[in-house]
Amino acid sequence: MIVDTRTPNPKNFISGATGDWELVIGLEVHAQITSKSKLFSASSTSFGGEPNDHVSLVDAAMPGMLPVINKYCVEQAVRTGLGLKAKINKRSVFDRKNYFYPDLPQGYQISQFKDPIVGEGTVHLDMPEDGAVEVGIERLHMEQDAGKSIHDLVPGKSVVDLNRSGVALMEIVSKPDIRSADEAKAYVTKLRTILRYLGTCDGNMEEGSLRADVNVSVREPGGEFGTRCEIKNVNSIRFIGQAIDYEARRQIDILEDGGEIDQETRLFDPKSGVTRSMRSKEEAHDYRYFPDPDLLPLEFDQAFVDEIAASLPELPDEKQARMIEQYGLSAYDAGLLVDEPETAAFFEAVAEGRDAKVAVNWVMGDLAAHANQVGKPVADAGISAGQLGSLIDLIADGTISGKIAKDVLDIMIAEGGEPAQIVQDKGLKQVTDTGAIEAIIDEVIAENPDKAAQVKEKPKMAGWFVGQVMQKSGGKANPQAVNAILAQKLGL
Amino acid sequence: MSDLTELNLAQVREGLRGKDFTSREITDAYLEAIDTSNAALNAYITVTHDKARAMADASDAKLASGEGGALEGVPLGIKDLFATEGVHTQACSHILDGFEPTYESTVTQNLWDDGAVMLGKLNMDEFAMGSSNETSYYGNVVNPWRRSGGDNAPLVPGGSSGGSASATAAHLCVAATGTDTGGSIRQPAALTGLVGIKPTYGRCSRWGIVAFASSLDQAGPLTRTVRDSAIMLNSMASPDPKDTTCVDMPVPDYEAALTGDVRGLKVGIPKEYRLDGMPDEIETLWQQGIDWLRSAGAEIKDVSLPHTKYALPAYYIVAPAEASSNLARYDGVRYGLRVPDDDVVAMYEKTRSEGFGPEVKRRVLIGTYVLSAGYYDAYYLRAQKVRTLIKRDFEQAFEDVDVLLTPATPSAAFAPGEITDPVHMYLNDIFTVTVNMAGLPGIAVPAGLDPKGLPLGLQLIGKAFDEETLFRTAGVLEEAADFTARPEKWW
């Protein structure tokens, strides 16, 4: 029974020739479990390596071989379930999903069908316009990955690399609670963030550690659910958005032409940006699921779950709430900071003992801009939290102005070095000596008597004087002192 | 020196330890017997002469210095279902052509660790699917027993461990390993006058045994005496972290259980095993067994296992279902037979069409059918429920009794080609499959001859992991039956 948990929001509607349409989306995300060895064998899971280097007798399905569950992978799945605020099933069952394919050595994939290890949970999204959106998790189950068929390596032949065969995956199935491509992208982004916080999946979509099957249907706003199509194996967040946009338009066009949607499996082609039919419902496999007789039901006690729960890190939602509370940040700023756990930790190191709002502006402003430019995470962009902190301290104690600080940061990025040393070497220390500032101001007034006369009529011209004074001081004059003395001298 | 191949395992063990003869001597005697007789019986499909002699020599070195394991120097035959490193392991199927594993099954490794010597690999029904050893890619195995009274027609040894049964009965090995999914140790043991035990599911590791039906498969020995089976099982059984269905329990000393004393033992006689149209000689044998145990001081009680009649149909759903999935790996991609084609699906189809025999195909088809969408609930799920009920039947019966006594088979050995209807063939396992469905231990003990002079066996069924009571009771039956008949040597 599928329950519609959302109130239709006109902002999400897609207008068609006959009226508005509403998207209904559910995702099945396949996340590779971070573990040293495979789900049922001791082979390495490391990426790369020569083809068929990481293949045990079990992975190659030699006669008489038996799977043995990797306890660490079970812990990782439970950890993920806890991170998704989901029900942990202390008894789950491994089933065989039977189908023939050359990169599936056993002729079946060991998966969990009727009794998954994790049940219902929730992922919370903060959408820029709609605010909070709750996406329900239907289930999470563990399964084996297949190997890889390579068709262009040996002319006229296909070859198989079993390095991935048997690698542990979590399939995380959402409820059909998503109503736009943006929400779908936000959901996968958030899910990936949670997995990274938990350390249960590295979320690396380029290496295939995270990929999604996207179920898309359209309906009249708030109406009955439509017939869905499943877009298989989409491997980037951007492509998820593109695939949904294309698929929505395709389905709307069919329906508006009086047609019907065929329930089918489709593939997204990133080059052309379109989805193509892969197989129809009639061609769908009969996987003949049944409990794997080689494996006993997976059972553990509450103490096992409690121990994992006790070791759980602070998760993005909690961290965001704490940052708002502790640092007085806006929900938006806090949300940006917690996207990457390293960025949040970087910020907290910078904010330690300093003005948090100044810290967030520097972290998410100038430093984030630089990081973005070099394509690296903020925490990894070449400036340490200690360096950025020292720079902020120099502003706070009046050694340099905020404007000079931006120049110092540029120098730190370009040439390296500690901010205090740079300020000293380059003579960037702020002039706070009122006598020196007074002298410059007198000089500027003397050079521009007409303007000095006009300023009383046009007080906005004071800004021009500030600019002149700052220029003459090489930007080093303390702006507060300049303002105060100018006001006095000009009689404002 | 008398013929060393006449000795049973316990005697061989004593003779080797007492230095009456060497392992090399008895191994050579067996190799010679195999070379002379195997053509007639077709029990061995591979004889590992060099390996056997090398293992025997190594054993002799140990024995000479007073060392050695429980089976040191004892020559054994190994069913082709067990992976043996570098040696023919093909489950007697065409589809595993040329397959020689780089690994050794846990059970055979346990035997070698205890000093046993491998003579070779034994014929069997293809993928252990059969009750007459007529489905092997390597041809029928012949039973050393023949009907008396002029009919010299060859007979089947039973199956699927037909090669193990024929070789042990014809003294072409001291003892052999077998596997039992629905009766594949006990039925051939009964048809060849041997002792055969299928231990409790989980007692022997399945690691390295080519899988037929994972929830039912279990390894065990075929031997000429109860004591020999106890000695063999002691070595074969072990915990194994590589098989999660294998129990982490120490292996008791089964030989020590052979006290010969069953006074006060409660023996159950399940009324549902009294079939309509059961041959008189089976009925008589069963009554004889009851009388023997009663005379030995056991208490006989009638018990009921009400779901017995559903066991065979349910078995022929569960076992093929698991087999259809277990045999999916034989696809021509990585090892064994490949019949090439440019199209991968055509390659699968050609390879599997040519590689599997008709009985294997029949079971793969049945198994695929019963797991299919729309049929799963009606067949597989219902069969699993029946299985639960069968288990409960036994649990309830074992509240009142210690062991059950039943016939081992519904008839004596038959001729190849005599049974052509698959369902009729499946009925051979009518008394044995229930035990696999419940995961319990069962032992077949030779107890008498039919009017044609062919051996008949009785079966004892025990509580889970109570093989000791089985051995103890079997020992008493063996002594009472005093089964000394031997097939007249014609081979």
Interface residues (C-beta under 8 A of the other chain):
Chain A: L57 A60 A61 M62 P63 G64 M65 L66 P67 V68 I69 R96 N98 F100 P102 P105 Q106 G107 Y108 S158 V160 D286 R288 Y289 F290 P293 D294 L295 L296
Chain B: A83 T89 A91 L96 F99 P101 T102 Y103 S105 R206 W207 G208 I209 V210 A211 A213 S214 S215 P241 K242 D243 T244 T245 A321 E322 S324 S325 L327 A328 R329 D331 V333 R334 Y335 V344 V345 Y348 T368 L371 S372 A373 Y376 Y380
